[in-house]
Amino acid sequence: MSLGANERAVLVGRNGAGKSTLMKVIAGRIDPDEGEVWRQPGTRAVYLSQEPDLSGFDTLIDFAVQDLPAISADDKHIAEAELMALGLDPEADPAKLSGGQKRRAALARAFAADPDILLLDEPTNHLDIPAIEQLESRLQGFRGALLIVSHDRRFLEKISTSCYWLRQGTVRRFHQGYAQFDDWANEVEAEEEKALDRLNTQLKAEQRWLERGVTARRKRNMGRLRKVMDMRAERSQRKTSLNEIRATSEMTLETAEGSGKRVIEARNISKVFTTPAGDLPVVQELSIRIQRGDRLGIVGPNGAGKSTLIKLLLGELEPDTGSVKLGTNLEIAYLDQNRAKLDPKDTLWQALAPEGGDQIVVRGTPRHVASYAQDFLFKSEQLRQPVSALSGGERNRLLLAIALAKPSNLLVLDEPTNDLDMETLELLEDMLAEYDGTLILVSHDRAFLDGVVTSCLSPVGNGKWLETPGGYVDAVRQLKEIRGANVEKTGSSKNKTSEKPTNKSQNKLSFKDKHRLEEIDKLMPKLQGKIANLEAELADPELFSRDSSRFSAVSKELEDAREELENVEMEWLELEEKREALET
């Protein structure tokens, strides 16, 4: 492969295909076993690794000047300017930085060096959307050559002018940007399918000849035998590759028994954290209703409080004011951002089957651990490796495997796309599209959000959040319109001298509706308790044989109670919507 001056290329390939290794070879970090790497004399290349190492540096400025050709006072000012442009204090302690801050520090170091070739391995990981858009703008103005590995499709579409596809140890080049890559890759795979069919036909003919026997004395027959063996090896390699491409299609989610219509109801919740600089409002007077089947995306910059908001909605964190009610029959699967559920000392086998044995219950059906692991592209020899030996993408795939094995009707994913390769990312998107439970998703991947969610919850300042229908692109457009309307409203209000007094009684529910709402609030817990008792009675395995008539009566009573609860919940929702409409 060759990388030309001013080329903006993307390197695409599955996790484990060797993208990072190839970039290190190009950067001169490691030597190839065979072949040559030629660079234009005087060319300087800077490589930003997937996991930047800031250890051993007292301050950020000490780290940021490491790739400068000469560390003079002027050069140091350049590094300081790059750090501050990315919102970082040059004198900050690197040991106290978050993942996103470490990523920005590594980018500042790379830009300060002003290299001829910039090699970026997953530069958008842990960055929020504003930071990603800032990086896009900076790279579009970069004068040197770029080679980028990233799972962020929208980012690649905006940056790239060419693509390199690393697959089966071979690099193929596509002379267009990533926006057209999928169509080209599909054509390549279709041609490989045809080639495999032709090889199978040829192999069958050679197999028939082989079955008639081989005369060892005839050299050409031995040569023909070797050819058959080579063809078998080629066929096996191609078939294995094609199977790996399809492997992640096995990823499916089992939906647990349906939850109630109301999944989460938050009323006027607020949460304020006290810091040395003063009170920091994370959530202020938020009211939101999440119903069965909703797909809510929570977006916003790092530090906006997205993870805190999830904990509030799930009842893991108590709000300072307001209340959160969870619906009935909830089965929650939660994939957290920090991968805290993985013990680095465990093997993959132990992580998938923590209770021991060689079976794992997946979607209610026992599966062999090795077979289930293959669905997520893990080879059998990896099962005895410790979790600490996995790459970032492999750890994320393992967490997905654990989360997706559990039946659920509420799936909560906090940054699930970090480090995933394109195939896994697209198949995860397809799987979520078919999931008929309720989804809460936190992500900075704009294309992923647009392909999955039906509404977005975005911060608008001072702890306030706003829900908008549609995906991320829709949210950006609507937020701009709302801000524009607010500016016009503020300007016009200054010209008003008086307003008609409002009748407060018109902004409230009628006495009858208010009374009914209070009745429903008391009735729902009773119905939920009744359902729980009936389910417990039916759980007795001896009930049917002991008293079949009682079994039938309890079953009918349980069905009626569930139907009544669903009707009551729908009535509650209608009254709440009516109340909110009157108050706004």
C-alpha positions, -999 to +999 in steps of 0.1 A: +000+000+000+010+036-004-001+068+013+002+100-008+008+135+004-024+153+015-043+120+013-071+116+040-074+078+042-094+056+065-082+021+075-111-003+079-111-038+093-125-061+119-113-061+155-081-082+156-075-078+118-042-060+125-051-023+119-031-010+149-002-033+141-001-020+105-003+016+117+027+010+140+047-004+111+039+027+090+048+049+119+081+031+125+071+019+159+077-017+150+096-034+121+079-058+097+091-094+096+094-092+058+092-065+031+102-028+032+087+005+044+099+035+025+093+071+036+101+103+018+134+115+033+127+141+060+091+130+065+079+130+101+051+107+112+032+110+145+011+081+158-018+085+183-024+051+199-057+037+208-050+040+245-027+070+251-001+065+279+004+097+300+022+080+329+056+093+339+048+130+332+043+156+359+022+180+339+003+179+306+028+203+289+056+178+297+036+152+278+025+175+249+060+186+238+074+150+234+069+149+196+082+184+188+113+183+166+131+207+191+118+219+224+124+256+224+104+283+243+084+290+211+077+254+205+065+250+241+041+279+235+027+260+205+020+229+227+004+251+253-019+267+228-030+233+214-038+221+249-058+252+258-077+251+224-089+216+235-100+229+269-070+216+289-048+232+315-011+228+305-001+225+342-027+198+350-017+164+365-021+137+338-029+111+365-061+129+373-076+131+338-106+113+325-106+091+294-118+120+272-093+144+286-064+120+280-076+116+244-077+154+239-042+157+254-029+131+229-045+150+200-029+183+213+005+166+213+000+153+178-011+187+164+017+206+181+042+184+163+028+195+129+038+162+113+038+153+076+019+121+083-007+118+111-018+083+121-048+083+144-060+051+160-096+056+173-093+093+179-130+098+187-131+073+216-144+090+248-149+123+230-183+140+231-200+152+200-188+189+203-152+176+206-157+153+176-170+181+155-141+203+165-117+175+156-134+171+122-129+208+115-092+206+125-085+176+104-102+190+073-076+219+075-046+196+081-020+200+054-003+165+057-014+130+050-039+113+073-045+076+081-074+071+105-089+041+123-123+049+137-157+032+143-175+066+140-191+064+105-203+100+104-168+112+113-152+090+086-177+102+060-168+138+066-130+133+067-120+106+043-111+108+006-099+072+002-102+038+021-079+009+028-096-024+038-074-048+058-090-082+055-075-117+056-040-102+058-045-083+026-050-045+021-074-035-007-077+002-017-108+021-026-103+054-043-134+071-028-144+082+007-161+061+034-196+072+023-193+048-007-173+021+011-202-002+020-214-005-016-179-013-028-173-038+000-206-056-008-195-060-044-161-074-033-178-100-010-203-109-037-174-116-061-157-137-035-189-157-031-189-164-068-152-173-067-159-198-038-187-214-058-163-218-088-136-233-065-161-257-050-171-270-085-134-274-094-127-291-061-155-316-067-140-325-101-105-329-086-119-350-057-135-374-081-100-378-098-084-383-064-108-410-054-095-431-083-061-432-067-027-416-071+003-433-086+032-423-065+057-429-093+042-402-115+055-368-104+027-349-122+001-368-102+018-358-070+019-323-082-018-325-089-024-339-054-006-310-039-027-287-060-059-303-045-045-299-010-037-262-017-073-258-031-087-273+001-067-250+022-078-220+002-114-231+003-112-236+041-097-201+045-123-184+023-151-203+040-138-194+075-135-157+065-171-156+051-184-174+082-166-148+104-183-120+085-217-135+091-209-147+127-223-116+145-256-120+128-264-145+156-266-115+180-302-114+191-320-101+222-346-122+240-374-100+253-387-109+287-424-109+295-439-076+285-436-047+310-465-024+318-474+005+295-456+028+319-419+019+321-405+050+339-423+081+351-401+109+365-419+139+379-400+172+385-368+155+395-337+176+404-302+167+414-275+192+425-239+183+434-219+205+457-184+213+445-156+236+458-167+261+431-203+260+443-235+241+435-236+222+402-272+215+389-271+183+369-309+178+365-334+205+372-372+199+374-372+172+347-405+154+340-404+126+315-426+095+308-410+065+291-435+040+278-432+005+266-414+003+232-398+038+235-362+042+222-347+071+241-313+085+232-295+106+259-270+130+242-248+158+254-212+168+261-190+150+286-198+162+321-234+171+313-247+144+336-259+116+313-248+087+334-262+104+365-295+109+347-296+072+339-291+063+376-318+087+386-343+071+361-334+036+371-338+044+408-301+037+416-297+073+427-323+093+448-332+128+434-330+158+457-366+166+448-393+150+427-401+113+423-394+084+400-418+055+395-407+023+378-433+002+359-444-034+365-426-066+354-394-048+345-364-070+336-335-046+331-302-053+313-277-026+319-244-022+300-224+004+319-198+028+304-169+019+326-170-018+320-171-022+358-188-056+356-157-073+342-130-087+365-097-085+347-085-117+365-114-138+352-110-158+320-135-153+292-151-186+302-156-174+338-170-141+326-196-158+304-204-186+329-198-172+364-217-201+380-193-226+365-198-255+341-198-254+303-233-242+298-248-207+297-286-200+295-291-177+265-326-165+257-340-193+279-320-220+261-288-237+274-259-231+251-223-243+252-200-215+263-177-220+233-206-220+208-221-188+223-187-171+224-183-178+186-214-157+180-193-127+192-162-136+172-143-152+201-122-182+192-122-213+214-085-208+223-094-173+237-118-187+263-089-195+288-073-161+284-078-135+311-101-105+305-071-082+310-056-096+277-085-084+256-085-053+234-110-025+240-132-038+213-130-074+225-139-063+261-169-044+247-180-074+227-177-096+258-199-072+278-225-072+250-225-110+250-231-110+288-259-084+286-276-099+255-278-133+271-302-121+297-339-118+288-350-081+293-377-057+285-357-026+294-322-024+278-299+004+290-267+009+270-242+035+282-217+041+254-219+006+238-202+016+205-167+024+219-140+002+202-165-019+181-156-026+145-179-016+117-195-050+112-203-055+148-216-020+151-240-024+121-252-058+134-258-043+168-278-016+152-299-042+133-304-062+165-316-031+184-340-022+156-357-056+161-358-054+199-394-050+210-386-039+245-378-004+257-343+011+250-323+038+268-291+046+249-262+070+257-239+075+227-217+100+210-220+081+177-243+103+156-250+077+129-258+051+155-282+074+172-300+082+140-303+046+131-317+034+165-336+060+187-370+075+183-364+105+206-335+123+221-331+139+256-306+168+253-292+193+279-300+229+273-281+245+302-283+249+339-295+213+345-324+216+321-331+188+297-354+188+266-369+158+248-373+160+210-387+134+186-365+117+161-328+110+160-297+131+166-300+152+134-336+159+142-326+170+178-300+194+165-324+210+141-352+213+167-329+227+194-318+254+169-354+263+161-363+264+198-334+286+207-342+309+178-379+311+188-368+319+224-346+347+212-375+362+192-399+357+221-374+375+245-370+404+221-408+408+215-416+406+252-395+437+259-419+457+237-450+445+255-464+469+281-491+447+296-505+412+294-540+399+301-543+382+334-547+344+332-574+325+349-555+300+370-585+278+375-585+271+337-550+256+340-560+228+364-578+195+362-615+194+370-624+181+405-636+149+390-605+142+370-582+151+399-602+128+423-599+100+397-562+105+394-557+102+431-578+070+431-556+055+404-524+064+422-537+043+452-552+015+430-521+007+409-500-005+439-528-027+450-532-043+416-495-048+414-495-066+448-524-087+437-507-098+405-475-107+425-495-129+449-513-147+421-481-153+402-465-167+434-495-191+438-492-202+402-455-208+407-464-238+429-456-269+407-481-290+427-511-267+423-525-281+391-522-318+402-536-309+436-565-287+426-570-282+388-601-260+393-582-237+416-553-235+390-578-224+363-595-199+386-562-183+396-550-182+360-582-164+350-580-140+379-544-132+370-553-125+334-581-102+345-559-083+370-532-077+344-558-064+320-573-041+346-538-028+355-531-021+319-564-002+315-558+018+347-523+027+335-537+039+302-563+060+320-536+074+343-515+084+312-545+101+296-552+121+328-515+131+332-513+142+296-545+163+301-530+178+333-497+187+315-515+202+285-535+225+309-505+236+328-483+244+298 
